[in-house]
Amino acid sequence: MKTEQKLRFLIAINPASGGTDKSDWKTDIDTFFENSPHTVDFLELDGKTDDKRLKAYIKDKNPSRVVAVGGDG
């Protein structure tokens, strides 16, 4: 039997991009991973200290994957 690898995802959300509300993204992502063995953490970007905060988070938590949500294209 194959064992599914447990991954830790960091979801970086840019709430200001594109001028549209991103509040449902977190709910939708939580729902998607609800019955999953994976861990999901969120980091809401502020457009000012993102580089330092993102690097510090990655160093501290060591996520398996980093996913960006939002963006202007």
All heavy atoms as TSV, in Angstrom:
chain	resi	resn	atom	element	x	y	z
A	1	MET	N	N	0.846	-1.180	0.000
A	1	MET	CA	C	0.000	0.000	0.000
A	1	MET	C	C	0.892	1.245	0.000
A	1	MET	O	O	1.835	1.346	0.773
A	1	MET	CB	C	-0.909	-0.009	1.230
A	1	MET	CG	C	-1.776	1.202	1.303
A	1	MET	SD	S	-3.152	1.114	2.473
A	1	MET	CE	C	-2.346	1.012	4.027
A	2	LYS	N	N	0.563	2.198	-0.852
A	2	LYS	CA	C	1.329	3.434	-0.971
A	2	LYS	C	C	0.873	4.425	0.096
A	2	LYS	O	O	-0.314	4.683	0.249
A	2	LYS	CB	C	1.130	4.023	-2.360
A	2	LYS	CG	C	1.993	5.213	-2.644
A	2	LYS	CD	C	1.813	5.683	-4.073
A	2	LYS	CE	C	2.674	6.882	-4.338
A	2	LYS	NZ	N	2.508	7.362	-5.698
A	3	THR	N	N	1.828	4.995	0.830
A	3	THR	CA	C	1.520	5.989	1.848
A	3	THR	C	C	1.629	7.378	1.235
A	3	THR	O	O	2.629	7.700	0.584
A	3	THR	CB	C	2.509	5.876	3.032
A	3	THR	OG1	O	2.459	4.547	3.532
A	3	THR	CG2	C	2.160	6.854	4.124
A	4	GLU	N	N	0.601	8.193	1.441
A	4	GLU	CA	C	0.591	9.543	0.895
A	4	GLU	C	C	1.520	10.427	1.720
A	4	GLU	O	O	1.478	10.419	2.947
A	4	GLU	CB	C	-0.829	10.116	0.928
A	4	GLU	CG	C	-0.951	11.434	0.213
A	4	GLU	CD	C	-2.392	11.893	0.081
A	4	GLU	OE1	O	-3.301	11.144	0.448
A	4	GLU	OE2	O	-2.583	13.012	-0.386
A	5	GLN	N	N	2.367	11.177	1.029
A	5	GLN	CA	C	3.292	12.081	1.694
A	5	GLN	C	C	2.529	13.278	2.268
A	5	GLN	O	O	1.715	13.883	1.579
A	5	GLN	CB	C	4.344	12.562	0.703
A	5	GLN	CG	C	5.373	13.477	1.305
A	5	GLN	CD	C	6.375	13.980	0.280
A	5	GLN	OE1	O	6.221	13.778	-0.910
A	5	GLN	NE2	N	7.395	14.639	0.745
A	6	LYS	N	N	2.807	13.600	3.523
A	6	LYS	CA	C	2.182	14.767	4.147
A	6	LYS	C	C	3.036	15.987	3.834
A	6	LYS	O	O	4.227	16.017	4.123
A	6	LYS	CB	C	2.066	14.566	5.654
A	6	LYS	CG	C	1.125	13.456	6.021
A	6	LYS	CD	C	1.029	13.295	7.515
A	6	LYS	CE	C	0.106	12.137	7.838
A	6	LYS	NZ	N	-0.061	11.950	9.275
A	7	LEU	N	N	2.406	16.970	3.229
A	7	LEU	CA	C	3.098	18.192	2.847
A	7	LEU	C	C	2.624	19.361	3.693
A	7	LEU	O	O	1.501	19.382	4.177
A	7	LEU	CB	C	2.835	18.506	1.367
A	7	LEU	CG	C	3.261	17.452	0.355
A	7	LEU	CD1	C	2.815	17.852	-1.043
A	7	LEU	CD2	C	4.758	17.226	0.397
A	8	ARG	N	N	3.507	20.343	3.840
A	8	ARG	CA	C	3.149	21.593	4.509
A	8	ARG	C	C	3.146	22.689	3.443
A	8	ARG	O	O	4.171	22.959	2.816
A	8	ARG	CB	C	4.153	21.917	5.612
A	8	ARG	CG	C	3.839	23.207	6.321
A	8	ARG	CD	C	4.870	23.530	7.408
A	8	ARG	NE	N	4.253	24.426	8.342
A	8	ARG	CZ	C	3.939	24.115	9.586
A	8	ARG	NH1	N	4.223	22.928	10.065
A	8	ARG	NH2	N	3.359	24.987	10.370
A	9	PHE	N	N	1.981	23.288	3.237
A	9	PHE	CA	C	1.823	24.342	2.241
A	9	PHE	C	C	1.804	25.704	2.918
A	9	PHE	O	O	1.141	25.886	3.942
A	9	PHE	CB	C	0.494	24.181	1.487
A	9	PHE	CG	C	0.463	23.032	0.540
A	9	PHE	CD1	C	0.131	21.763	0.977
A	9	PHE	CD2	C	0.758	23.222	-0.798
A	9	PHE	CE1	C	0.099	20.692	0.102
A	9	PHE	CE2	C	0.725	22.163	-1.687
A	9	PHE	CZ	C	0.396	20.895	-1.234
A	10	LEU	N	N	2.506	26.652	2.344
A	10	LEU	CA	C	2.392	28.048	2.734
A	10	LEU	C	C	1.654	28.743	1.603
A	10	LEU	O	O	2.108	28.735	0.459
A	10	LEU	CB	C	3.753	28.701	2.934
A	10	LEU	CG	C	3.737	30.230	3.055
A	10	LEU	CD1	C	2.871	30.682	4.227
A	10	LEU	CD2	C	5.127	30.793	3.164
A	11	ILE	N	N	0.509	29.319	1.925
A	11	ILE	CA	C	-0.279	30.063	0.953
A	11	ILE	C	C	-0.061	31.548	1.239
A	11	ILE	O	O	-0.485	32.056	2.281
A	11	ILE	CB	C	-1.785	29.721	1.051
A	11	ILE	CG1	C	-2.024	28.203	1.062
A	11	ILE	CG2	C	-2.550	30.415	-0.059
A	11	ILE	CD1	C	-1.659	27.488	-0.202
A	12	ALA	N	N	0.623	32.235	0.345
A	12	ALA	CA	C	0.868	33.667	0.483
A	12	ALA	C	C	-0.220	34.402	-0.283
A	12	ALA	O	O	-0.338	34.250	-1.503
A	12	ALA	CB	C	2.251	34.021	-0.055
A	13	ILE	N	N	-1.020	35.165	0.434
A	13	ILE	CA	C	-2.162	35.851	-0.174
A	13	ILE	C	C	-1.875	37.344	-0.283
A	13	ILE	O	O	-1.524	37.992	0.694
A	13	ILE	CB	C	-3.444	35.626	0.654
A	13	ILE	CG1	C	-3.768	34.124	0.719
A	13	ILE	CG2	C	-4.617	36.403	0.065
A	13	ILE	CD1	C	-4.966	33.788	1.577
A	14	ASN	N	N	-2.063	37.869	-1.491
A	14	ASN	CA	C	-1.916	39.294	-1.736
A	14	ASN	C	C	-3.321	39.897	-1.807
A	14	ASN	O	O	-3.950	39.856	-2.864
A	14	ASN	CB	C	-1.144	39.531	-3.031
A	14	ASN	CG	C	-0.878	40.987	-3.276
A	14	ASN	OD1	O	-1.369	41.854	-2.573
A	14	ASN	ND2	N	-0.101	41.270	-4.304
A	15	PRO	N	N	-3.820	40.454	-0.695
A	15	PRO	CA	C	-5.195	40.936	-0.663
A	15	PRO	C	C	-5.440	42.206	-1.474
A	15	PRO	O	O	-6.577	42.494	-1.831
A	15	PRO	CB	C	-5.442	41.192	0.820
A	15	PRO	CG	C	-4.097	41.505	1.371
A	15	PRO	CD	C	-3.134	40.655	0.581
A	16	ALA	N	N	-4.389	42.948	-1.786
A	16	ALA	CA	C	-4.566	44.224	-2.477
A	16	ALA	C	C	-4.486	44.108	-3.991
A	16	ALA	O	O	-4.832	45.036	-4.699
A	16	ALA	CB	C	-3.517	45.219	-1.991
A	17	SER	N	N	-4.038	42.998	-4.496
A	17	SER	CA	C	-3.824	42.887	-5.937
A	17	SER	C	C	-5.129	42.798	-6.703
A	17	SER	O	O	-6.093	42.198	-6.248
A	17	SER	CB	C	-2.980	41.655	-6.245
A	17	SER	OG	O	-3.720	40.495	-5.963
A	18	GLY	N	N	-5.147	43.415	-7.841
A	18	GLY	CA	C	-6.288	43.300	-8.736
A	18	GLY	C	C	-7.545	44.004	-8.282
A	18	GLY	O	O	-8.544	43.999	-8.976
A	19	GLY	N	N	-7.544	44.593	-7.097
A	19	GLY	CA	C	-8.695	45.342	-6.614
A	19	GLY	C	C	-9.905	44.492	-6.282
A	19	GLY	O	O	-11.009	45.003	-6.183
A	20	THR	N	N	-9.731	43.181	-6.130
A	20	THR	CA	C	-10.862	42.328	-5.775
A	20	THR	C	C	-10.628	41.687	-4.418
A	20	THR	O	O	-9.493	41.440	-4.018
A	20	THR	CB	C	-11.090	41.214	-6.824
A	20	THR	OG1	O	-9.911	40.421	-6.921
A	20	THR	CG2	C	-11.436	41.796	-8.178
A	21	ASP	N	N	-11.687	41.414	-3.725
A	21	ASP	CA	C	-11.644	40.824	-2.393
A	21	ASP	C	C	-11.117	39.394	-2.462
A	21	ASP	O	O	-11.561	38.599	-3.280
A	21	ASP	CB	C	-13.049	40.845	-1.795
A	21	ASP	CG	C	-13.095	40.327	-0.377
A	21	ASP	OD1	O	-12.042	40.277	0.284
A	21	ASP	OD2	O	-14.196	39.978	0.078
A	22	LYS	N	N	-10.169	39.056	-1.587
A	22	LYS	CA	C	-9.579	37.713	-1.568
A	22	LYS	C	C	-10.030	36.915	-0.344
A	22	LYS	O	O	-9.512	35.840	-0.076
A	22	LYS	CB	C	-8.047	37.792	-1.549
A	22	LYS	CG	C	-7.416	38.629	-2.633
A	22	LYS	CD	C	-7.596	38.054	-4.000
A	22	LYS	CE	C	-6.877	38.811	-5.065
A	22	LYS	NZ	N	-7.147	40.195	-5.210
A	23	SER	N	N	-11.004	37.429	0.419
A	23	SER	CA	C	-11.388	36.778	1.672
A	23	SER	C	C	-11.931	35.370	1.461
A	23	SER	O	O	-11.750	34.498	2.314
A	23	SER	CB	C	-12.393	37.634	2.438
A	23	SER	OG	O	-13.547	37.866	1.660
A	24	ASP	N	N	-12.579	35.096	0.341
A	24	ASP	CA	C	-13.106	33.756	0.086
A	24	ASP	C	C	-12.013	32.753	-0.263
A	24	ASP	O	O	-12.216	31.552	-0.139
A	24	ASP	CB	C	-14.133	33.789	-1.043
A	24	ASP	CG	C	-15.458	34.401	-0.606
A	24	ASP	OD1	O	-15.701	34.479	0.614
A	24	ASP	OD2	O	-16.234	34.799	-1.478
A	25	TRP	N	N	-10.860	33.222	-0.692
A	25	TRP	CA	C	-9.776	32.319	-1.062
A	25	TRP	C	C	-9.371	31.457	0.121
A	25	TRP	O	O	-9.189	30.255	-0.020
A	25	TRP	CB	C	-8.576	33.099	-1.578
A	25	TRP	CG	C	-8.776	33.670	-2.946
A	25	TRP	CD1	C	-9.683	34.629	-3.306
A	25	TRP	CD2	C	-8.090	33.317	-4.130
A	25	TRP	NE1	N	-9.574	34.892	-4.635
A	25	TRP	CE2	C	-8.605	34.105	-5.167
A	25	TRP	CE3	C	-7.071	32.424	-4.400
A	25	TRP	CZ2	C	-8.138	34.019	-6.472
A	25	TRP	CZ3	C	-6.603	32.339	-5.701
A	25	TRP	CH2	C	-7.139	33.124	-6.715
A	26	LYS	N	N	-9.202	32.067	1.288
A	26	LYS	CA	C	-8.786	31.317	2.470
A	26	LYS	C	C	-9.824	30.253	2.810
A	26	LYS	O	O	-9.472	29.092	3.060
A	26	LYS	CB	C	-8.552	32.236	3.658
A	26	LYS	CG	C	-8.037	31.493	4.870
A	26	LYS	CD	C	-7.784	32.423	6.037
A	26	LYS	CE	C	-7.226	31.710	7.238
A	26	LYS	NZ	N	-7.979	30.583	7.709
A	27	THR	N	N	-11.087	30.614	2.794
A	27	THR	CA	C	-12.165	29.665	3.079
A	27	THR	C	C	-12.165	28.532	2.068
A	27	THR	O	O	-12.258	27.357	2.441
A	27	THR	CB	C	-13.529	30.382	3.065
A	27	THR	OG1	O	-13.500	31.430	4.033
A	27	THR	CG2	C	-14.661	29.429	3.372
A	28	ASP	N	N	-12.039	28.864	0.803
A	28	ASP	CA	C	-12.033	27.847	-0.248
A	28	ASP	C	C	-10.828	26.915	-0.123
A	28	ASP	O	O	-10.944	25.702	-0.311
A	28	ASP	CB	C	-12.049	28.491	-1.627
A	28	ASP	CG	C	-13.372	29.176	-1.944
A	28	ASP	OD1	O	-14.373	28.904	-1.252
A	28	ASP	OD2	O	-13.395	29.991	-2.886
A	29	ILE	N	N	-9.678	27.468	0.189
A	29	ILE	CA	C	-8.464	26.652	0.342
A	29	ILE	C	C	-8.595	25.746	1.565
A	29	ILE	O	O	-8.261	24.554	1.509
A	29	ILE	CB	C	-7.214	27.547	0.426
A	29	ILE	CG1	C	-6.985	28.226	-0.937
A	29	ILE	CG2	C	-5.990	26.739	0.841
A	29	ILE	CD1	C	-5.994	29.373	-0.908
A	30	ASP	N	N	-9.082	26.293	2.682
A	30	ASP	CA	C	-9.318	25.474	3.876
A	30	ASP	C	C	-10.267	24.317	3.559
A	30	ASP	O	O	-10.038	23.177	3.975
A	30	ASP	CB	C	-9.899	26.316	5.014
A	30	ASP	CG	C	-8.834	27.064	5.803
A	30	ASP	OD1	O	-7.671	26.616	5.819
A	30	ASP	OD2	O	-9.176	28.092	6.415
A	31	THR	N	N	-11.329	24.609	2.835
A	31	THR	CA	C	-12.307	23.581	2.469
A	31	THR	C	C	-11.657	22.512	1.581
A	31	THR	O	O	-11.882	21.321	1.781
A	31	THR	CB	C	-13.512	24.209	1.747
A	31	THR	OG1	O	-14.132	25.149	2.630
A	31	THR	CG2	C	-14.524	23.153	1.335
A	32	PHE	N	N	-10.845	22.925	0.631
A	32	PHE	CA	C	-10.179	21.989	-0.267
A	32	PHE	C	C	-9.295	21.008	0.507
A	32	PHE	O	O	-9.257	19.819	0.209
A	32	PHE	CB	C	-9.344	22.749	-1.299
A	32	PHE	CG	C	-8.614	21.864	-2.258
A	32	PHE	CD1	C	-9.264	21.357	-3.372
A	32	PHE	CD2	C	-7.288	21.530	-2.041
A	32	PHE	CE1	C	-8.597	20.528	-4.267
A	32	PHE	CE2	C	-6.616	20.699	-2.926
A	32	PHE	CZ	C	-7.264	20.196	-4.041
A	33	PHE	N	N	-8.580	21.498	1.515
A	33	PHE	CA	C	-7.645	20.672	2.278
A	33	PHE	C	C	-8.271	20.029	3.515
A	33	PHE	O	O	-7.576	19.339	4.264
A	33	PHE	CB	C	-6.434	21.499	2.700
A	33	PHE	CG	C	-5.455	21.738	1.578
A	33	PHE	CD1	C	-5.462	22.928	0.878
A	33	PHE	CD2	C	-4.533	20.770	1.227
A	33	PHE	CE1	C	-4.554	23.151	-0.151
A	33	PHE	CE2	C	-3.631	20.973	0.201
A	33	PHE	CZ	C	-3.643	22.172	-0.492
A	34	GLU	N	N	-9.555	20.229	3.724
A	34	GLU	CA	C	-10.244	19.784	4.939
A	34	GLU	C	C	-10.020	18.301	5.264
A	34	GLU	O	O	-9.756	17.947	6.404
A	34	GLU	CB	C	-11.738	20.069	4.791
A	34	GLU	CG	C	-12.531	19.930	6.042
A	34	GLU	CD	C	-13.939	20.464	5.819
A	34	GLU	OE1	O	-14.655	19.913	4.957
A	34	GLU	OE2	O	-14.289	21.441	6.501
A	35	ASN	N	N	-10.132	17.438	4.302
A	35	ASN	CA	C	-9.969	16.000	4.530
A	35	ASN	C	C	-8.636	15.490	3.991
A	35	ASN	O	O	-8.519	14.332	3.608
A	35	ASN	CB	C	-11.130	15.236	3.881
A	35	ASN	CG	C	-12.443	15.587	4.540
A	35	ASN	OD1	O	-12.548	15.604	5.760
A	35	ASN	ND2	N	-13.443	15.898	3.734
A	36	SER	N	N	-7.673	16.356	4.005
A	36	SER	CA	C	-6.357	16.049	3.463
A	36	SER	C	C	-5.368	15.821	4.611
A	36	SER	O	O	-5.521	16.391	5.692
A	36	SER	CB	C	-5.904	17.240	2.616
A	36	SER	OG	O	-4.539	17.153	2.326
A	37	PRO	N	N	-4.341	15.032	4.384
A	37	PRO	CA	C	-3.317	14.849	5.416
A	37	PRO	C	C	-2.350	16.028	5.490
A	37	PRO	O	O	-1.523	16.109	6.383
A	37	PRO	CB	C	-2.587	13.584	4.960
A	37	PRO	CG	C	-2.721	13.607	3.476
A	37	PRO	CD	C	-4.092	14.195	3.220
A	38	HIS	N	N	-2.481	16.965	4.572
A	38	HIS	CA	C	-1.540	18.073	4.462
A	38	HIS	C	C	-1.865	19.207	5.439
A	38	HIS	O	O	-2.994	19.373	5.858
A	38	HIS	CB	C	-1.518	18.605	3.031
A	38	HIS	CG	C	-1.334	17.528	2.010
A	38	HIS	ND1	N	-0.230	16.709	1.977
A	38	HIS	CD2	C	-2.131	17.115	0.998
A	38	HIS	CE1	C	-0.348	15.843	0.984
A	38	HIS	NE2	N	-1.499	16.071	0.380
A	39	THR	N	N	-0.838	19.987	5.739
A	39	THR	CA	C	-0.969	21.163	6.593
A	39	THR	C	C	-0.952	22.404	5.704
A	39	THR	O	O	-0.143	22.493	4.783
A	39	THR	CB	C	0.210	21.242	7.586
A	39	THR	OG1	O	0.238	20.045	8.350
A	39	THR	CG2	C	0.079	22.434	8.505
A	40	VAL	N	N	-1.831	23.355	6.019
A	40	VAL	CA	C	-1.897	24.594	5.252
A	40	VAL	C	C	-1.767	25.775	6.198
A	40	VAL	O	O	-2.482	25.876	7.190
A	40	VAL	CB	C	-3.235	24.701	4.476
A	40	VAL	CG1	C	-3.287	25.993	3.687
A	40	VAL	CG2	C	-3.417	23.515	3.565
A	41	ASP	N	N	-0.823	26.661	5.898
A	41	ASP	CA	C	-0.632	27.898	6.649
A	41	ASP	C	C	-0.807	29.064	5.685
A	41	ASP	O	O	-0.538	28.931	4.490
A	41	ASP	CB	C	0.767	27.962	7.265
A	41	ASP	CG	C	1.023	26.836	8.251
A	41	ASP	OD1	O	0.166	26.609	9.126
A	41	ASP	OD2	O	2.064	26.183	8.136
A	42	PHE	N	N	-1.249	30.186	6.219
A	42	PHE	CA	C	-1.486	31.371	5.397
A	42	PHE	C	C	-0.606	32.527	5.853
A	42	PHE	O	O	-0.378	32.701	7.054
A	42	PHE	CB	C	-2.951	31.806	5.497
A	42	PHE	CG	C	-3.900	30.803	4.909
A	42	PHE	CD1	C	-4.466	29.823	5.705
A	42	PHE	CD2	C	-4.219	30.829	3.566
A	42	PHE	CE1	C	-5.345	28.885	5.174
A	42	PHE	CE2	C	-5.094	29.899	3.018
A	42	PHE	CZ	C	-5.657	28.929	3.829
A	43	LEU	N	N	-0.130	33.296	4.911
A	43	LEU	CA	C	0.600	34.520	5.183
A	43	LEU	C	C	-0.020	35.597	4.314
A	43	LEU	O	O	0.018	35.513	3.077
A	43	LEU	CB	C	2.086	34.360	4.846
A	43	LEU	CG	C	2.957	35.583	5.076
A	43	LEU	CD1	C	3.012	35.938	6.568
A	43	LEU	CD2	C	4.361	35.348	4.537
A	44	GLU	N	N	-0.634	36.586	4.945
A	44	GLU	CA	C	-1.239	37.686	4.192
A	44	GLU	C	C	-0.176	38.750	3.957
A	44	GLU	O	O	0.423	39.275	4.888
A	44	GLU	CB	C	-2.421	38.275	4.955
A	44	GLU	CG	C	-3.215	39.238	4.103
A	44	GLU	CD	C	-4.557	39.597	4.712
A	44	GLU	OE1	O	-5.334	38.665	4.991
A	44	GLU	OE2	O	-4.809	40.793	4.893
A	45	LEU	N	N	0.048	39.043	2.700
A	45	LEU	CA	C	1.062	40.006	2.309
A	45	LEU	C	C	0.560	41.434	2.520
A	45	LEU	O	O	-0.634	41.687	2.452
A	45	LEU	CB	C	1.452	39.778	0.845
A	45	LEU	CG	C	1.909	38.351	0.516
A	45	LEU	CD1	C	2.176	38.225	-0.982
A	45	LEU	CD2	C	3.124	37.961	1.320
A	46	ASP	N	N	1.510	42.349	2.773
A	46	ASP	CA	C	1.126	43.741	2.997
A	46	ASP	C	C	1.733	44.690	1.967
A	46	ASP	O	O	1.454	45.884	1.979
A	46	ASP	CB	C	1.493	44.187	4.413
A	46	ASP	CG	C	2.988	44.158	4.696
A	46	ASP	OD1	O	3.796	44.065	3.742
A	46	ASP	OD2	O	3.359	44.230	5.885
A	47	GLY	N	N	2.586	44.161	1.092
A	47	GLY	CA	C	3.191	44.999	0.056
A	47	GLY	C	C	4.345	45.845	0.535
A	47	GLY	O	O	4.934	46.591	-0.235
A	48	LYS	N	N	4.696	45.748	1.819
A	48	LYS	CA	C	5.764	46.576	2.371
A	48	LYS	C	C	6.912	45.741	2.933
A	48	LYS	O	O	8.067	46.071	2.721
A	48	LYS	CB	C	5.208	47.493	3.459
A	48	LYS	CG	C	4.171	48.458	2.927
A	48	LYS	CD	C	3.538	49.243	4.037
A	48	LYS	CE	C	2.413	50.099	3.441
A	48	LYS	NZ	N	1.572	50.667	4.447
A	49	THR	N	N	6.579	44.697	3.660
A	49	THR	CA	C	7.599	43.882	4.322
A	49	THR	C	C	7.552	42.427	3.859
A	49	THR	O	O	8.047	41.536	4.538
A	49	THR	CB	C	7.413	43.931	5.846
A	49	THR	OG1	O	6.111	43.416	6.176
A	49	THR	CG2	C	7.553	45.336	6.386
A	50	ASP	N	N	6.945	42.210	2.706
A	50	ASP	CA	C	6.722	40.842	2.226
A	50	ASP	C	C	8.006	40.032	2.094
A	50	ASP	O	O	8.050	38.866	2.488
A	50	ASP	CB	C	6.000	40.856	0.880
A	50	ASP	CG	C	4.640	41.513	0.969
A	50	ASP	OD1	O	4.053	41.527	2.061
A	50	ASP	OD2	O	4.166	42.014	-0.068
A	51	ASP	N	N	9.044	40.634	1.531
A	51	ASP	CA	C	10.278	39.881	1.304
A	51	ASP	C	C	10.872	39.378	2.614
A	51	ASP	O	O	11.234	38.205	2.735
A	51	ASP	CB	C	11.296	40.705	0.511
A	51	ASP	CG	C	11.659	42.025	1.169
A	51	ASP	OD1	O	10.872	42.534	2.001
A	51	ASP	OD2	O	12.739	42.560	0.848
A	52	LYS	N	N	10.935	40.219	3.622
A	52	LYS	CA	C	11.496	39.817	4.923
A	52	LYS	C	C	10.600	38.810	5.629
A	52	LYS	O	O	11.079	37.814	6.179
A	52	LYS	CB	C	11.709	41.039	5.811
A	52	LYS	CG	C	12.786	41.957	5.307
A	52	LYS	CD	C	12.910	43.183	6.168
A	52	LYS	CE	C	13.913	44.134	5.547
A	52	LYS	NZ	N	13.958	45.405	6.217
A	53	ARG	N	N	9.304	39.059	5.640
A	53	ARG	CA	C	8.374	38.160	6.330
A	53	ARG	C	C	8.316	36.800	5.668
A	53	ARG	O	O	8.289	35.771	6.345
A	53	ARG	CB	C	6.977	38.785	6.383
A	53	ARG	CG	C	6.916	40.003	7.310
A	53	ARG	CD	C	5.571	40.713	7.280
A	53	ARG	NE	N	4.479	39.793	7.556
A	53	ARG	CZ	C	3.380	39.689	6.797
A	53	ARG	NH1	N	3.228	40.448	5.735
A	53	ARG	NH2	N	2.425	38.856	7.114
A	54	LEU	N	N	8.310	36.781	4.341
A	54	LEU	CA	C	8.248	35.519	3.613
A	54	LEU	C	C	9.515	34.690	3.850
A	54	LEU	O	O	9.445	33.499	4.132
A	54	LEU	CB	C	8.039	35.786	2.123
A	54	LEU	CG	C	7.690	34.610	1.239
A	54	LEU	CD1	C	6.449	33.880	1.735
A	54	LEU	CD2	C	7.473	35.071	-0.189
A	55	LYS	N	N	10.664	35.322	3.753
A	55	LYS	CA	C	11.933	34.623	4.004
A	55	LYS	C	C	11.993	34.082	5.429
A	55	LYS	O	O	12.417	32.943	5.652
A	55	LYS	CB	C	13.115	35.558	3.747
A	55	LYS	CG	C	13.369	35.821	2.287
A	55	LYS	CD	C	14.512	36.797	2.117
A	55	LYS	CE	C	14.673	37.227	0.681
A	55	LYS	NZ	N	15.729	38.223	0.520
A	56	ALA	N	N	11.568	34.877	6.401
A	56	ALA	CA	C	11.586	34.445	7.803
A	56	ALA	C	C	10.633	33.278	8.031
A	56	ALA	O	O	10.966	32.319	8.736
A	56	ALA	CB	C	11.226	35.610	8.726
A	57	TYR	N	N	9.467	33.342	7.424
A	57	TYR	CA	C	8.493	32.260	7.578
A	57	TYR	C	C	9.035	30.965	6.994
A	57	TYR	O	O	8.950	29.904	7.614
A	57	TYR	CB	C	7.166	32.613	6.907
A	57	TYR	CG	C	6.121	31.566	7.176
A	57	TYR	CD1	C	5.230	31.708	8.219
A	57	TYR	CD2	C	6.058	30.400	6.417
A	57	TYR	CE1	C	4.293	30.727	8.494
A	57	TYR	CE2	C	5.140	29.415	6.680
A	57	TYR	CZ	C	4.258	29.585	7.727
A	57	TYR	OH	O	3.355	28.599	8.004
A	58	ILE	N	N	9.587	31.045	5.807
A	58	ILE	CA	C	10.125	29.855	5.150
A	58	ILE	C	C	11.269	29.264	5.973
A	58	ILE	O	O	11.342	28.049	6.159
A	58	ILE	CB	C	10.566	30.181	3.711
A	58	ILE	CG1	C	9.332	30.473	2.852
A	58	ILE	CG2	C	11.392	29.053	3.115
A	58	ILE	CD1	C	9.649	31.043	1.483
A	59	LYS	N	N	12.128	30.104	6.485
A	59	LYS	CA	C	13.245	29.621	7.302
A	59	LYS	C	C	12.742	28.958	8.583
A	59	LYS	O	O	13.241	27.908	8.993
A	59	LYS	CB	C	14.177	30.786	7.650
A	59	LYS	CG	C	15.399	30.367	8.412
A	59	LYS	CD	C	16.317	31.539	8.676
A	59	LYS	CE	C	17.533	31.083	9.465
A	59	LYS	NZ	N	18.438	32.193	9.750
A	60	ASP	N	N	11.741	29.547	9.218
A	60	ASP	CA	C	11.212	29.048	10.489
A	60	ASP	C	C	10.369	27.786	10.332
A	60	ASP	O	O	10.529	26.823	11.074
A	60	ASP	CB	C	10.392	30.150	11.169
A	60	ASP	CG	C	9.867	29.725	12.528
A	60	ASP	OD1	O	10.651	29.223	13.351
A	60	ASP	OD2	O	8.655	29.908	12.762
A	61	LYS	N	N	9.463	27.767	9.363
A	61	LYS	CA	C	8.484	26.683	9.233
A	61	LYS	C	C	8.854	25.628	8.190
A	61	LYS	O	O	8.291	24.546	8.193
A	61	LYS	CB	C	7.107	27.252	8.882
A	61	LYS	CG	C	6.561	28.236	9.889
A	61	LYS	CD	C	6.145	27.547	11.160
A	61	LYS	CE	C	5.483	28.576	12.075
A	61	LYS	NZ	N	4.976	27.996	13.272
A	62	ASN	N	N	9.761	25.969	7.267
A	62	ASN	CA	C	10.221	25.037	6.247
A	62	ASN	C	C	9.074	24.353	5.495
A	62	ASN	O	O	8.959	23.119	5.504
A	62	ASN	CB	C	11.157	23.997	6.873
A	62	ASN	CG	C	11.926	23.240	5.829
A	62	ASN	OD1	O	12.196	23.745	4.755
A	62	ASN	ND2	N	12.274	22.006	6.141
A	63	PRO	N	N	8.213	25.133	4.825
A	63	PRO	CA	C	7.100	24.514	4.094
A	63	PRO	C	C	7.602	23.678	2.917
A	63	PRO	O	O	8.658	23.954	2.345
A	63	PRO	CB	C	6.289	25.717	3.599
A	63	PRO	CG	C	7.282	26.822	3.511
A	63	PRO	CD	C	8.261	26.582	4.625
A	64	SER	N	N	6.825	22.656	2.567
A	64	SER	CA	C	7.145	21.810	1.416
A	64	SER	C	C	6.881	22.544	0.109
A	64	SER	O	O	7.575	22.335	-0.888
A	64	SER	CB	C	6.271	20.550	1.432
A	64	SER	OG	O	6.332	19.906	2.660
A	65	ARG	N	N	5.848	23.379	0.123
A	65	ARG	CA	C	5.437	24.124	-1.070
A	65	ARG	C	C	5.024	25.543	-0.667
A	65	ARG	O	O	4.434	25.730	0.380
A	65	ARG	CB	C	4.230	23.485	-1.764
A	65	ARG	CG	C	4.378	22.026	-2.114
A	65	ARG	CD	C	5.284	21.825	-3.325
A	65	ARG	NE	N	5.264	20.453	-3.809
A	65	ARG	CZ	C	6.046	19.484	-3.347
A	65	ARG	NH1	N	6.878	19.702	-2.357
A	65	ARG	NH2	N	5.986	18.266	-3.866
A	66	VAL	N	N	5.305	26.518	-1.526
A	66	VAL	CA	C	4.853	27.890	-1.344
A	66	VAL	C	C	3.974	28.228	-2.541
A	66	VAL	O	O	4.370	28.030	-3.685
A	66	VAL	CB	C	6.027	28.890	-1.257
A	66	VAL	CG1	C	5.512	30.315	-1.123
A	66	VAL	CG2	C	6.950	28.529	-0.095
A	67	VAL	N	N	2.762	28.714	-2.253
A	67	VAL	CA	C	1.783	29.016	-3.298
A	67	VAL	C	C	1.385	30.484	-3.168
A	67	VAL	O	O	1.012	30.932	-2.084
A	67	VAL	CB	C	0.536	28.117	-3.166
A	67	VAL	CG1	C	-0.476	28.438	-4.247
A	67	VAL	CG2	C	0.921	26.643	-3.189
A	68	ALA	N	N	1.442	31.223	-4.263
A	68	ALA	CA	C	1.024	32.621	-4.263
A	68	ALA	C	C	-0.423	32.720	-4.755
A	68	ALA	O	O	-0.773	32.123	-5.770
A	68	ALA	CB	C	1.939	33.443	-5.164
A	69	VAL	N	N	-1.219	33.485	-4.025
A	69	VAL	CA	C	-2.621	33.702	-4.388
A	69	VAL	C	C	-2.824	35.188	-4.572
A	69	VAL	O	O	-2.456	35.982	-3.725
A	69	VAL	CB	C	-3.580	33.161	-3.289
A	69	VAL	CG1	C	-5.007	33.487	-3.626
A	69	VAL	CG2	C	-3.382	31.671	-3.105
A	70	GLY	N	N	-3.442	35.544	-5.672
A	70	GLY	CA	C	-3.638	36.949	-5.987
A	70	GLY	C	C	-2.593	37.343	-7.015
A	70	GLY	O	O	-1.847	36.511	-7.515
A	71	GLY	N	N	-2.534	38.566	-7.330
A	71	GLY	CA	C	-1.593	39.046	-8.330
A	71	GLY	C	C	-2.356	39.703	-9.469
A	71	GLY	O	O	-3.513	39.422	-9.707
A	72	ASP	N	N	-1.679	40.564	-10.118
A	72	ASP	CA	C	-2.315	41.334	-11.185
A	72	ASP	C	C	-2.071	40.733	-12.570
A	72	ASP	O	O	-2.327	41.370	-13.562
A	72	ASP	CB	C	-1.818	42.773	-11.148
A	72	ASP	CG	C	-2.243	43.494	-9.893
A	72	ASP	OD1	O	-3.282	43.105	-9.335
A	72	ASP	OD2	O	-1.565	44.432	-9.470
A	73	GLY	N	N	-1.581	39.534	-12.603
A	73	GLY	CA	C	-1.412	38.873	-13.890
A	73	GLY	C	C	-0.003	38.568	-14.175
A	73	GLY	O	O	0.418	37.907	-15.010
